[in-house]
């Protein structure tokens, strides 16, 4: 039996979604964030880094969203949700499987950290912290994030899903940063293709079942 070590409001929601898409039986072992929003120390008993998502499958323990999604697709799905090797779709699939956490999420995480900085320092330091956060956003993070989202909007203007016209695990992988950006800043009419992507994934029955199994899901802002 596959066990998902599921941290609330985290990337592990993607794993529940993939398991539902594949129609697999699994067990959820829930973990709650600390008041600091960090994962509890008990997760270190599962994986030394104490991060989520992590799954246990027999004597195997796997971490990292992309690695878990590919393992599930190839081990239990017969390659379902993975394009055929060597095709243009496979190249885009491989790119977006790495891009989501390698390029996009670090920028969004930095924006979250800088945005919270003024409230995490003593009162007398807050004017300086606000100036630092504002400067980082205006000169570094804001322009880069805007460039990335313009790129993604352009990609989805060419096809329905990130790898091609068929839904793949890359769409599950990409869902977290796009939903995070939407939750924090909204996409609205500015990014209709990305908003359409969100609407399509939210309409998938497996996505809805994963929310029912994993509990309420609210991205950090």
C-alpha positions as CSV (number, residue, x, y, z in Angstrom):
1,X,0.0,0.0,0.0
2,X,1.3,3.4,-0.9
3,X,1.4,5.8,2.0
4,X,1.4,9.5,1.4
5,X,3.0,11.5,4.2
6,X,0.7,14.5,3.7
7,X,1.5,17.9,5.1
8,X,-1.5,20.2,5.0
9,X,-1.3,23.1,2.5
10,X,1.7,21.8,0.8
11,X,3.0,20.3,-2.5
12,X,1.9,16.8,-1.3
13,X,-1.6,17.7,-2.6
14,X,-0.2,17.2,-6.1
15,X,0.7,13.6,-5.1
16,X,-2.8,12.9,-3.9
17,X,-4.1,14.2,-7.2
18,X,-1.8,12.0,-9.3
19,X,-2.9,8.9,-7.3
20,X,-6.5,9.8,-7.9
21,X,-5.8,10.3,-11.7
22,X,-4.3,6.8,-11.7
23,X,-7.1,5.3,-9.7
24,X,-4.6,3.8,-7.1
25,X,-5.4,2.8,-3.6
26,X,-3.4,4.7,-1.0
27,X,-3.3,5.7,2.6
28,X,-2.8,9.2,3.9
29,X,-0.7,9.9,7.0
30,X,-1.5,13.5,7.9
31,X,0.9,16.1,9.4
32,X,0.1,19.6,10.5
33,X,2.3,22.6,10.1
34,X,3.7,24.3,13.2
35,X,2.6,27.8,14.1
36,X,5.7,29.0,12.3
37,X,4.3,27.3,9.2
38,X,7.2,24.9,9.1
39,X,6.7,21.1,8.8
40,X,6.7,19.2,12.1
41,X,9.8,17.5,13.2
42,X,8.0,14.1,13.0
43,X,8.5,14.2,9.2
44,X,12.2,13.7,9.7
45,X,11.5,10.2,10.9
46,X,10.3,9.5,7.3
47,X,12.9,11.4,5.4
48,X,16.0,13.1,6.8
49,X,15.1,16.5,5.4
50,X,11.7,16.5,7.1
51,X,10.0,17.8,4.0
52,X,6.8,17.0,2.1
53,X,5.8,15.4,-0.1
54,X,7.1,12.0,0.8
55,X,5.7,8.6,-0.1
56,X,6.4,5.1,1.3
57,X,5.8,2.2,-1.0
58,X,6.9,-1.0,0.6
59,X,10.5,-0.7,1.4
60,X,11.0,2.4,-0.7
61,X,10.8,6.0,0.4
62,X,10.6,8.7,-2.2
63,X,10.7,12.5,-1.9
64,X,10.4,15.4,-4.3
65,X,7.2,16.0,-6.3
66,X,8.6,15.5,-9.7
67,X,10.4,12.2,-8.8
68,X,7.3,10.9,-7.1
69,X,5.0,11.8,-10.0
70,X,7.3,10.1,-12.5
71,X,7.7,7.0,-10.3
72,X,3.9,6.7,-10.0
73,X,3.4,7.1,-13.7
74,X,6.0,4.6,-14.8
75,X,5.5,2.1,-12.0
76,X,1.8,2.0,-11.7
77,X,0.4,3.8,-14.7
78,X,2.4,2.1,-17.5
79,X,3.6,5.5,-18.6
80,X,0.2,7.1,-18.4
81,X,0.5,10.9,-18.2
82,X,4.0,10.7,-19.7
83,X,4.5,11.4,-23.4
84,X,6.4,9.0,-25.6
85,X,10.1,9.4,-25.3
86,X,11.7,11.5,-28.1
87,X,8.6,13.3,-29.1
88,X,8.2,17.1,-29.0
89,X,5.6,16.6,-26.2
90,X,8.2,14.6,-24.2
91,X,10.7,17.4,-24.5
92,X,8.2,20.0,-23.3
93,X,7.1,17.5,-20.5
94,X,10.6,17.1,-19.3
95,X,11.3,20.8,-19.4
96,X,8.2,21.7,-17.3
97,X,8.7,18.9,-14.9
98,X,12.0,20.5,-13.9
99,X,11.1,24.2,-14.5
100,X,8.2,24.2,-12.0
101,X,10.5,23.8,-9.0
102,X,13.9,24.6,-10.5
103,X,13.0,28.0,-12.0
104,X,9.6,29.3,-11.0
105,X,9.0,28.3,-7.4
106,X,12.3,29.8,-6.1
107,X,11.2,33.2,-7.4
108,X,7.8,32.9,-5.9
109,X,9.2,31.7,-2.6
110,X,11.7,34.6,-2.5
111,X,8.8,37.0,-3.1
112,X,6.9,35.4,-0.2
113,X,9.9,35.7,2.1
114,X,10.6,39.3,1.2
115,X,6.9,40.2,1.5
116,X,6.8,38.8,5.1
117,X,10.1,40.3,6.1
118,X,8.8,43.6,7.5
119,X,6.5,41.8,9.9
120,X,9.2,39.4,11.1
121,X,11.6,42.0,12.5
122,X,11.5,44.3,15.5
123,X,9.3,47.4,15.1
124,X,12.3,49.8,14.9
125,X,13.7,47.8,12.0
126,X,10.5,47.7,9.9
127,X,11.1,50.8,7.9
128,X,14.4,49.4,6.7
129,X,12.9,46.0,6.1
130,X,10.1,47.5,4.1
131,X,12.6,49.4,2.0
132,X,14.7,46.3,1.3
133,X,11.6,44.2,0.5
134,X,10.2,46.9,-1.9
135,X,13.6,47.3,-3.6
136,X,14.0,43.5,-4.1
137,X,10.5,43.3,-5.5
138,X,10.8,46.3,-7.9
139,X,14.3,45.6,-9.2
140,X,14.6,41.8,-9.1
141,X,11.7,39.7,-8.3
142,X,8.8,41.6,-9.9
143,X,10.3,41.9,-13.3
144,X,11.5,38.3,-13.4
145,X,8.2,36.9,-12.2
146,X,6.4,39.0,-14.8
147,X,8.7,37.7,-17.5
148,X,8.1,34.1,-16.4
149,X,4.3,34.4,-16.4
150,X,4.3,36.1,-19.8
151,X,6.3,33.1,-21.1
152,X,3.8,30.7,-19.6
153,X,0.8,32.6,-21.0
154,X,2.5,32.4,-24.4
155,X,3.1,28.6,-24.0
156,X,-0.6,27.9,-23.2
157,X,-1.7,30.1,-26.1
158,X,-0.2,27.4,-28.4
159,X,-1.8,24.3,-26.8
160,X,-4.2,23.2,-24.2
161,X,-1.7,21.7,-21.7
162,X,2.0,22.4,-21.0
163,X,3.4,19.4,-22.8
164,X,0.8,19.3,-25.6
165,X,-2.9,18.8,-26.2
166,X,-3.1,15.9,-23.7
167,X,-3.0,16.3,-19.9
168,X,0.3,15.0,-18.4
169,X,2.1,14.8,-15.1
170,X,3.8,18.1,-16.1
171,X,0.4,19.8,-15.6
172,X,0.2,18.4,-12.1
173,X,3.7,19.6,-11.4
174,X,3.0,23.1,-12.8
175,X,-0.2,23.4,-10.9
176,X,1.3,24.4,-7.6
177,X,3.3,27.5,-8.6
178,X,0.5,28.7,-10.8
179,X,-2.1,28.3,-8.1
180,X,0.3,29.9,-5.6
181,X,0.7,33.0,-7.9
182,X,-3.0,33.2,-8.4
183,X,-3.7,33.0,-4.7
184,X,-1.2,35.7,-3.9
185,X,-1.7,38.2,-6.7
186,X,-4.6,36.9,-8.9
187,X,-4.4,36.3,-12.6
188,X,-7.9,37.5,-13.7
189,X,-8.1,39.0,-17.1
190,X,-4.4,39.7,-17.3
191,X,-3.5,36.1,-18.0
192,X,-6.6,34.4,-19.5
193,X,-4.7,31.3,-20.7
194,X,-3.3,30.6,-17.2
195,X,-6.6,31.3,-15.6
196,X,-8.1,28.8,-18.1
197,X,-5.5,26.3,-17.0
198,X,-6.6,26.7,-13.4
199,X,-10.2,26.4,-14.3
200,X,-9.5,23.2,-16.3
201,X,-7.6,21.5,-13.5
202,X,-10.1,22.4,-10.9
203,X,-12.8,20.8,-13.0
204,X,-11.0,17.4,-13.2
205,X,-12.8,14.8,-11.0
206,X,-9.5,13.4,-9.7
207,X,-8.5,16.9,-8.6
208,X,-11.7,17.2,-6.7
209,X,-11.4,13.8,-5.1
210,X,-7.8,14.6,-4.0
211,X,-9.1,17.7,-2.2
212,X,-11.8,15.6,-0.5
213,X,-9.2,13.0,0.7
214,X,-6.5,15.5,1.7
215,X,-8.7,18.1,3.3
216,X,-9.0,21.9,2.8
217,X,-6.2,23.3,0.8
218,X,-5.1,26.9,1.1
219,X,-1.9,28.1,-0.4
220,X,0.4,30.3,1.8
221,X,0.2,34.0,1.1
